[in-house]
């Protein structure tokens, strides 16, 4: 079973494994002839720890990275190199004979996510036992022992911290996908052990697979140019995230890119192009996509200050009420005619309303008397972009009242008050400062205008700021959010911002409703 949508670029912190020292990373050049002149170098980047920096001045739009297919860990390679390869080949053959799909993915015995997780878990177990026979060992050896994603959170804490927030739906999606994948893999592992395919020192227990799922959640890369193929890309996944980076600045497959000396050049590579100018020694960033701080926390294990994240939102979930709306089936059909589902999320932000929100609300809350009125109303809303009168009632006013009431209900759903959350969020800095005094590997640093992804690194001597509001919180990295008290403070900061968005949306809806009423009174005069 596939997990929730894996982001375009997913990277997470890399820390040295206890099994052996971190190996020297491979060097990927952007020089077509393969000359050793890399644009990117691995460095310790202050509070962010490890990162890739420019080796020389780099202009905007330059190709910074070319990773050939042979250095990507794909699901197909994972199936071939797994100790369960005989079982996987048999399953693949059976699936191919029963499938009418001629696509490349149809030959895979399991979803890409499950195959990659299976090999990662196996390699981790082998390394723990001293088995270093895989070519992927240097990569697996430096993967974090705790990716820091939602899969590392205690189940009770997930419910407590995310209650009232739309993030609970994302958490359920992620944990549900991981559980389904384990259910899919467990009988295969049992059969492999029965057949003697799995060495005795390779445990392949649920904890090993959960670790692998967390690694994939935070590091897996989808390649849109290769049919959304999911891969792991050693070295490339050391690139850190910047919330201000252009959304299009991500890794993707370029079939025209050439890697290697001219006489032996191979076409096709994973490529990154710079979205800005970089000076020598400056860290190079990518975008993991327009993600809120909550999404980054759950899926990647770090949390930028919500107030400094331009992608911070509140995902308002709207759905046709199949329980109490007698016209529910008609509305579902009317929405389908316009290519819309019966349930939809709209990302609310501090400024402005998302397109289509009020039209969708107007149809959900309207009460037409006959079926044809439902279809006509949908056409006017979604094709004409107009809000007609329905039995004398202004459907725009109806939608605005519906939006306001839903904001009120969402605000009441939080288990704590705004004041309590603000105090908890402000306490994050103190919690990080206390950990720094105890000597963690990485300490939080002062908030900057550019908020970036922290990677594991040595302690820093920079003292944390004294916060006066949640806006002054530092970016919290994986080591911080793995601590329950700090994680709670991070989520409190997210709840503060979600409340602010709901309050601003409700105020805007109320103001616009007043304008609609005044305009109606003017027309009646």
C-alpha positions as CSV (number, residue, x, y, z in Angstrom):
1,X,0.0,0.0,0.0
2,X,1.3,3.4,-0.9
3,X,1.9,5.9,1.9
4,X,0.5,9.4,1.9
5,X,1.9,11.6,-0.9
6,X,5.6,11.7,-0.6
7,X,7.0,15.2,-1.1
8,X,9.0,16.1,-4.1
9,X,12.2,16.2,-2.1
10,X,12.4,14.7,1.3
11,X,15.6,14.9,3.2
12,X,16.5,14.6,6.8
13,X,19.4,14.9,9.1
14,X,22.3,12.5,8.7
15,X,24.2,11.5,11.8
16,X,27.1,9.1,12.2
17,X,26.0,5.5,12.9
18,X,27.5,3.7,15.9
19,X,28.4,0.8,13.6
20,X,31.4,2.5,12.0
21,X,32.7,6.0,11.3
22,X,31.0,8.0,8.6
23,X,32.6,7.3,5.3
24,X,33.7,10.0,2.9
25,X,30.8,10.9,0.7
26,X,30.9,10.4,-3.1
27,X,31.6,13.4,-5.3
28,X,29.1,14.3,-7.9
29,X,30.3,16.8,-10.4
30,X,28.3,19.0,-12.7
31,X,31.1,18.9,-15.3
32,X,29.9,16.7,-18.2
33,X,33.4,15.3,-18.6
34,X,33.5,14.1,-15.0
35,X,36.4,16.3,-14.1
36,X,36.9,16.6,-10.3
37,X,35.5,20.1,-10.0
38,X,32.4,19.8,-7.8
39,X,30.2,22.8,-7.3
40,X,29.0,21.4,-4.0
41,X,31.1,20.4,-1.0
42,X,30.1,18.8,2.3
43,X,30.7,21.1,5.2
44,X,29.6,21.8,8.8
45,X,27.2,24.8,8.4
46,X,27.1,26.3,11.9
47,X,23.9,25.4,13.8
48,X,22.6,23.5,10.8
49,X,25.4,20.9,11.0
50,X,26.0,19.2,7.8
51,X,25.1,20.8,4.5
52,X,26.2,21.3,0.9
53,X,28.0,24.6,0.2
54,X,29.1,26.3,-3.0
55,X,32.8,25.7,-3.8
56,X,32.9,28.8,-6.0
57,X,30.5,31.7,-7.0
58,X,27.4,30.1,-8.6
59,X,25.0,32.0,-10.9
60,X,21.2,31.5,-10.8
61,X,20.1,28.6,-13.0
62,X,23.4,26.7,-13.0
63,X,23.3,22.9,-12.8
64,X,24.7,22.1,-9.4
65,X,24.3,18.4,-9.2
66,X,24.1,15.4,-11.6
67,X,23.5,12.0,-10.1
68,X,23.4,9.2,-12.6
69,X,20.8,6.4,-12.4
70,X,23.4,3.9,-11.2
71,X,23.8,5.8,-7.9
72,X,20.1,6.0,-7.2
73,X,18.5,3.4,-4.9
74,X,15.3,2.5,-6.8
75,X,12.5,0.0,-5.9
76,X,13.7,-2.2,-8.7
77,X,17.2,-2.4,-7.3
78,X,15.9,-2.9,-3.8
79,X,13.9,-5.9,-5.0
80,X,17.0,-7.4,-6.8
81,X,19.3,-6.9,-3.9
82,X,17.0,-8.0,-1.0
83,X,17.7,-11.4,0.6
84,X,14.0,-12.0,-0.3
85,X,14.7,-11.6,-4.0
86,X,13.6,-15.2,-4.9
87,X,10.2,-14.6,-3.3
88,X,9.9,-11.1,-4.8
89,X,10.8,-12.4,-8.3
90,X,8.1,-15.1,-8.0
91,X,5.6,-12.6,-6.9
92,X,6.6,-10.2,-9.7
93,X,6.2,-12.9,-12.3
94,X,2.8,-13.8,-11.0
95,X,1.7,-10.2,-10.9
96,X,2.9,-9.6,-14.5
97,X,1.1,-12.6,-15.9
98,X,-2.2,-11.4,-14.3
99,X,-1.8,-7.7,-15.2
100,X,-3.0,-5.9,-18.3
101,X,-0.9,-2.8,-17.3
102,X,2.2,-2.5,-19.6
103,X,3.8,0.2,-17.5
104,X,7.2,-0.3,-15.9
105,X,5.8,-0.2,-12.4
106,X,3.5,-3.1,-13.1
107,X,6.4,-5.6,-12.9
108,X,7.2,-4.6,-9.3
109,X,6.1,-7.2,-6.8
110,X,5.2,-4.6,-4.1
111,X,4.7,-0.8,-4.0
112,X,8.0,1.1,-4.3
113,X,7.6,2.4,-0.7
114,X,7.5,-1.2,0.7
115,X,10.4,-2.5,-1.4
116,X,12.7,0.4,-0.4
117,X,11.8,0.0,3.2
118,X,12.4,-3.7,3.1
119,X,15.9,-3.3,1.8
120,X,16.7,-0.4,4.2
121,X,15.6,-2.5,7.2
122,X,17.7,-5.5,6.0
123,X,20.8,-3.4,5.5
124,X,20.4,-1.8,8.9
125,X,20.2,-5.2,10.5
126,X,23.3,-6.5,8.6
127,X,25.3,-3.4,9.6
128,X,24.4,-3.9,13.2
129,X,25.8,-7.5,13.0
130,X,29.0,-6.3,11.2
131,X,27.9,-7.4,7.7
132,X,29.2,-4.8,5.3
133,X,28.8,-6.5,2.0
134,X,26.4,-4.2,0.3
135,X,27.5,-1.2,-1.8
136,X,24.8,0.8,0.0
137,X,26.5,0.4,3.4
138,X,28.2,3.8,3.4
139,X,24.9,5.4,2.8
140,X,22.9,3.4,5.3
141,X,25.6,3.8,8.0
142,X,25.1,7.6,8.2
143,X,21.3,7.5,8.2
144,X,19.8,8.8,11.4
145,X,18.9,6.3,14.1
146,X,15.7,8.4,14.8
147,X,14.4,10.2,11.7
148,X,12.3,12.3,14.0
149,X,9.0,12.0,12.0
150,X,5.6,11.4,13.3
151,X,6.4,7.6,13.3
152,X,8.8,8.3,16.2
153,X,6.1,9.8,18.4
154,X,4.2,7.8,21.0
155,X,0.7,7.1,19.8
156,X,-0.8,8.7,22.9
157,X,1.2,11.8,22.4
158,X,0.0,12.1,18.7
159,X,-3.6,12.3,19.8
160,X,-2.9,14.6,22.7
161,X,-0.7,17.1,20.8
162,X,-2.7,17.2,17.5
163,X,-6.2,17.2,18.9
164,X,-8.2,19.9,17.2
165,X,-5.6,20.5,14.5
166,X,-6.1,19.3,10.9
167,X,-2.6,17.8,11.3
168,X,-4.2,14.9,13.0
169,X,-5.5,13.8,9.6
170,X,-2.0,13.8,8.1
171,X,-0.7,11.9,11.1
172,X,-3.4,9.3,10.7
173,X,-2.6,9.0,7.0
174,X,1.1,8.5,7.6
175,X,0.8,6.0,10.5
176,X,-2.0,4.1,8.7
177,X,0.2,3.8,5.6
178,X,3.1,2.5,7.6
179,X,0.9,0.0,9.4
180,X,-0.6,-1.2,6.0
181,X,2.9,-1.7,4.6
182,X,4.0,-3.7,7.6
183,X,0.9,-5.9,7.2
184,X,1.9,-6.4,3.6
185,X,5.5,-7.3,4.4
186,X,5.1,-9.4,7.6
187,X,3.9,-12.6,5.8
188,X,6.6,-12.2,3.2
189,X,9.2,-11.9,5.9
190,X,7.8,-15.0,7.7
191,X,7.9,-17.0,4.5
192,X,11.4,-15.9,3.8
193,X,12.5,-17.0,7.2
194,X,10.8,-20.3,6.7
195,X,12.6,-20.8,3.4
196,X,15.9,-20.0,4.9
197,X,16.4,-16.8,2.8
198,X,17.0,-14.5,5.8
199,X,20.2,-14.9,7.7
200,X,19.7,-15.5,11.5
201,X,21.4,-12.2,12.4
202,X,19.0,-10.2,10.3
203,X,16.0,-9.6,12.5
204,X,13.7,-7.7,10.1
205,X,11.2,-7.0,12.9
206,X,8.5,-4.3,13.0
207,X,10.8,-1.8,14.7
208,X,13.3,-2.2,11.8
209,X,10.6,-1.5,9.2
210,X,9.2,1.4,11.2
211,X,12.7,3.0,11.2
212,X,12.9,2.4,7.4
213,X,9.4,4.0,6.9
214,X,10.6,7.0,8.8
215,X,13.8,7.3,6.7
216,X,11.7,7.1,3.5
217,X,9.2,9.6,4.8
218,X,11.9,12.1,5.4
219,X,14.3,11.3,2.5
220,X,12.4,9.7,-0.4
221,X,12.4,11.7,-3.6
222,X,9.7,11.5,-6.3
223,X,10.8,12.1,-9.8
224,X,8.0,13.7,-11.8
225,X,9.9,13.3,-15.1
226,X,10.0,9.6,-14.5
227,X,6.4,8.9,-13.7
228,X,6.8,9.9,-10.0
229,X,9.3,7.1,-9.5
230,X,10.4,7.0,-5.8
231,X,14.1,6.9,-5.2
232,X,16.7,7.5,-2.5
233,X,19.6,9.7,-3.6
234,X,22.8,9.5,-1.5
235,X,24.7,12.7,-1.2
236,X,21.9,14.7,-2.9
237,X,19.7,14.3,0.2
238,X,22.2,16.3,2.3
239,X,20.6,19.4,0.7
240,X,18.8,21.5,3.3
241,X,15.4,23.1,3.0
242,X,14.7,26.9,2.9
243,X,11.1,28.0,3.4
244,X,12.0,31.0,1.1
245,X,13.4,28.8,-1.7
246,X,11.5,28.8,-5.0
247,X,9.0,26.0,-5.0
248,X,10.4,24.8,-8.3
249,X,13.9,24.5,-6.9
250,X,14.0,20.7,-6.4
251,X,15.6,17.6,-7.7
252,X,14.2,16.0,-10.8
253,X,15.3,13.7,-13.6
254,X,16.7,15.2,-16.8
255,X,17.0,12.7,-19.6
256,X,19.2,15.0,-21.6
257,X,21.8,15.5,-18.8
258,X,25.1,13.7,-19.4
259,X,27.4,12.3,-16.8
260,X,31.0,11.0,-17.3
261,X,33.8,11.6,-19.7
262,X,32.7,12.4,-23.3
263,X,33.7,9.0,-24.6
264,X,31.8,7.2,-21.9
265,X,29.1,9.7,-21.1
266,X,25.8,8.4,-19.9
267,X,22.6,10.2,-20.7
268,X,20.1,10.9,-17.9
269,X,20.7,12.1,-14.4
270,X,19.1,13.5,-11.3
271,X,19.7,17.3,-11.6
272,X,19.5,20.3,-9.4
273,X,19.6,23.9,-10.7
274,X,20.2,26.9,-8.5
275,X,17.3,29.2,-7.8
276,X,19.5,32.1,-6.8
277,X,23.1,33.3,-6.9
278,X,25.5,31.8,-4.4
279,X,28.9,33.0,-3.2
280,X,31.7,30.6,-2.5
281,X,31.2,28.9,0.9
282,X,27.5,29.8,1.0
283,X,25.1,26.9,1.8
284,X,23.0,25.8,-1.2
285,X,19.3,25.1,-0.5
286,X,16.3,23.4,-2.1
287,X,12.6,23.5,-1.5
288,X,10.8,20.5,-0.2
289,X,7.6,22.1,-1.5
290,X,5.2,24.7,-0.1
291,X,4.9,22.9,3.2
292,X,3.5,24.3,6.5
293,X,5.6,23.9,9.6
294,X,3.3,21.2,10.8
295,X,3.8,19.2,7.6
296,X,7.5,19.6,7.9
297,X,7.4,18.5,11.6
298,X,5.4,15.4,10.9
299,X,7.0,14.3,7.7
300,X,10.6,15.5,8.0
301,X,11.2,15.8,11.7
302,X,12.0,19.6,12.0
303,X,9.9,22.6,12.6
304,X,10.6,26.1,11.3
305,X,8.9,28.9,13.2
306,X,5.3,29.0,11.9
307,X,5.2,32.8,11.9
308,X,8.2,32.9,9.6
309,X,6.9,30.2,7.1
310,X,5.1,31.8,4.1
311,X,3.4,28.4,3.5
312,X,1.8,28.2,6.9
313,X,-1.9,27.4,6.6
314,X,-4.9,25.8,8.2
315,X,-6.4,23.1,6.0
316,X,-10.2,23.5,6.3
317,X,-11.9,20.2,5.4
318,X,-15.3,20.5,3.8
319,X,-17.6,17.7,2.8
320,X,-21.2,17.0,1.7
321,X,-23.2,16.1,4.7
322,X,-24.4,12.6,3.8
323,X,-26.0,12.1,7.2
324,X,-28.4,15.0,7.5
325,X,-28.6,16.7,4.0
326,X,-31.5,15.2,2.0
327,X,-29.9,16.5,-1.2
328,X,-26.5,15.0,-0.5
329,X,-26.6,12.6,-3.4
330,X,-27.7,15.3,-5.8
331,X,-24.9,17.6,-4.5
332,X,-22.3,14.8,-4.9
333,X,-23.4,14.3,-8.5
334,X,-23.5,18.1,-9.2
335,X,-19.9,18.4,-7.9
336,X,-18.7,15.5,-9.9
337,X,-20.1,17.1,-13.1
338,X,-17.7,20.0,-12.4
339,X,-14.8,17.7,-11.6
340,X,-15.0,18.2,-7.9
341,X,-15.0,15.6,-5.1
342,X,-17.6,15.3,-2.3
343,X,-14.8,16.2,0.2
344,X,-12.1,18.8,-0.2
345,X,-9.5,20.6,1.8
346,X,-8.9,24.3,1.4
347,X,-5.7,25.9,2.7
348,X,-6.6,29.0,4.7
349,X,-3.9,31.6,5.2
350,X,-3.6,34.9,6.9
351,X,-4.2,36.9,3.7
352,X,-7.1,36.2,1.4
353,X,-9.3,33.1,0.8
354,X,-8.4,30.2,-1.4
355,X,-10.0,30.1,-4.8
356,X,-13.3,28.2,-5.0
357,X,-13.8,28.1,-1.3
358,X,-17.0,30.2,-1.1
359,X,-18.5,28.6,-4.2
360,X,-18.0,25.1,-2.7
361,X,-19.5,26.3,0.6
362,X,-22.5,27.9,-1.1
363,X,-23.4,24.6,-2.7
364,X,-22.9,22.6,0.5
365,X,-25.1,24.9,2.6
366,X,-27.8,25.7,0.0
367,X,-31.1,24.0,0.3
368,X,-32.7,23.9,-3.2
369,X,-36.3,22.7,-3.3
370,X,-36.0,20.6,-6.5
371,X,-33.2,18.6,-8.1
372,X,-32.7,20.8,-11.1
373,X,-32.0,23.8,-8.9
374,X,-29.0,21.9,-7.5
375,X,-27.5,21.4,-10.9
376,X,-28.3,25.0,-12.0
377,X,-26.8,26.4,-8.8
378,X,-23.6,24.4,-9.3
379,X,-23.3,25.6,-12.9
380,X,-23.6,29.2,-11.9
381,X,-21.2,28.8,-9.0
382,X,-18.4,26.8,-10.7
383,X,-18.8,27.9,-14.4
384,X,-20.2,31.4,-14.2
385,X,-18.5,32.4,-11.0
386,X,-21.7,34.1,-9.7
387,X,-23.6,33.7,-6.5
388,X,-27.3,33.8,-7.4
389,X,-30.3,34.3,-5.2
390,X,-31.9,31.1,-4.2
391,X,-35.5,31.5,-3.0
392,X,-34.6,35.0,-2.1
393,X,-31.5,34.2,-0.2
394,X,-28.1,35.5,-1.3
395,X,-25.9,32.4,-1.7
396,X,-22.7,34.5,-1.1
397,X,-24.0,35.5,2.3
398,X,-24.9,31.9,2.9
399,X,-21.3,30.8,2.1
400,X,-19.8,33.6,4.3
401,X,-22.0,32.6,7.3
402,X,-21.0,29.0,6.7
403,X,-17.3,29.9,6.7
404,X,-17.6,31.9,9.9
405,X,-19.5,29.2,11.7
406,X,-16.9,26.6,10.7
407,X,-14.1,28.8,11.9
408,X,-15.9,29.1,15.2
409,X,-16.2,25.3,15.5
410,X,-12.6,24.8,14.6
411,X,-11.4,27.3,17.2
412,X,-13.5,25.5,19.9
413,X,-12.0,22.1,18.9
414,X,-8.6,22.9,20.4
415,X,-8.1,21.4,23.9
416,X,-6.1,24.4,25.2
417,X,-6.6,28.1,25.1
418,X,-4.6,30.5,23.0
419,X,-2.8,31.9,26.1
420,X,-1.7,28.4,27.2
421,X,-0.4,27.6,23.7
422,X,1.5,30.9,23.5
423,X,3.1,30.1,26.9
424,X,4.0,26.6,25.8
425,X,5.4,27.8,22.5
426,X,7.6,30.4,24.2
427,X,8.9,27.7,26.5
428,X,10.5,25.9,23.5
429,X,13.5,28.1,23.6
430,X,14.1,27.5,27.3
431,X,13.8,23.7,26.7
432,X,16.3,23.9,23.9
433,X,18.6,26.0,26.1
434,X,18.4,23.4,28.9
435,X,19.4,20.7,26.4
436,X,22.3,22.8,25.2
437,X,23.6,23.0,28.8
438,X,23.5,19.2,29.0
439,X,25.7,19.0,25.9
440,X,23.6,17.9,22.9
441,X,25.1,17.5,19.5
442,X,23.2,20.5,18.2
443,X,21.7,23.5,19.9
444,X,19.0,25.8,18.5
445,X,20.1,29.1,17.3
446,X,18.6,32.5,17.0
447,X,15.8,32.9,14.5
448,X,16.8,34.5,11.2
449,X,14.7,35.8,8.4
450,X,15.6,32.8,6.3
451,X,14.5,29.7,8.0
452,X,16.4,26.5,7.1
453,X,16.5,22.9,7.9
454,X,18.9,22.0,10.7
455,X,21.1,18.9,10.2
456,X,23.0,17.1,12.9
457,X,26.2,18.7,13.9
458,X,28.5,19.7,16.8
459,X,27.4,21.9,19.6
460,X,27.2,25.6,19.0
461,X,28.2,28.3,21.4
462,X,25.5,30.6,20.2
463,X,23.0,31.3,23.0
464,X,19.3,31.1,22.2
465,X,17.2,34.2,22.2
466,X,14.9,35.3,25.0
467,X,11.5,35.0,23.3
468,X,8.6,37.4,23.9
469,X,6.2,35.7,21.5
470,X,6.0,32.5,19.4
471,X,7.3,34.6,16.5
472,X,10.8,34.5,18.1
473,X,11.0,30.7,18.3
474,X,14.0,29.0,16.7
475,X,13.9,26.4,14.1
476,X,13.6,23.1,15.9
477,X,15.6,20.2,14.5
478,X,15.3,16.5,14.8
479,X,17.2,16.1,18.0
480,X,15.0,18.8,19.6
481,X,11.6,17.5,18.4
482,X,12.6,14.0,19.5
483,X,12.3,15.4,23.1
484,X,8.7,15.2,24.2
485,X,8.6,18.6,26.0
486,X,10.2,20.4,23.0
487,X,7.9,18.6,20.6
488,X,4.9,19.8,22.6
489,X,6.1,23.3,22.5
490,X,6.6,23.1,18.7
491,X,3.1,21.9,18.2
492,X,1.8,24.6,20.5
493,X,3.4,27.2,18.3
494,X,1.7,25.6,15.3
495,X,-1.7,25.7,17.1
496,X,-1.1,29.4,17.8
497,X,-0.6,30.2,14.2
498,X,-3.6,28.0,13.1
499,X,-5.8,29.9,15.5
500,X,-4.5,33.2,14.2
501,X,-5.4,32.1,10.7
502,X,-8.9,31.0,11.7
503,X,-9.5,34.2,13.6
504,X,-8.3,36.3,10.6
505,X,-10.5,34.3,8.2
506,X,-13.5,34.6,10.4
507,X,-13.0,38.4,10.7
508,X,-12.7,38.7,6.9
509,X,-15.8,36.6,6.4
510,X,-17.7,38.8,8.9
511,X,-16.5,42.0,7.2
512,X,-17.4,40.7,3.7
513,X,-20.8,39.6,5.0
514,X,-21.5,43.1,6.3
515,X,-20.7,44.5,2.8
516,X,-23.0,42.0,1.2
517,X,-25.8,43.0,3.5
518,X,-25.2,46.7,2.9
519,X,-25.3,46.2,-0.8
520,X,-28.6,44.3,-0.5
521,X,-30.1,47.1,1.5
522,X,-29.0,49.6,-1.1
523,X,-30.6,47.5,-3.9
524,X,-33.9,47.3,-2.0
525,X,-34.0,51.1,-1.8
